[in-house]
Amino acid sequence: MFKKLNILDEKEKMLRTKCDPVTEELNPKEKELIKRGLKQLRLSQIENMALKYSLRPGMGLAFPQLGIAKRVIMICHEEEPGVFKDYAVINPKIVSNS
């Protein structure tokens, strides 16, 4: 059964605070949260599932959006119709921008 994650509203102050780096292995709860986040991202990109669960389409989700001040992001990319590639990135860094 799918249970939608509670994603914070963009007005939340936490989304603009510096998060803590991950310094040790993720605990089982955090690993499960990554699995749930990737599943939600995947379902959000499938039109009928997005409608069924009232999901806003998305490719990425970060722990701060879930109320956790750690540097973890999840990315789910549809490479071709029905074929998804999942990524969990720990302690990401922006190395350049334009």
Buried (B, 14 or more C-beta within 10 A) or exposed (E): EEEEBEBEEEEEEEBEEEBEEBEEEBEEEBEEBBEBBBBBBBBBBBEEBBEEBEBEEBBBBBBBBBEBEBBBBBBBBBEEEEEBEBEBEBEEEEEEEE
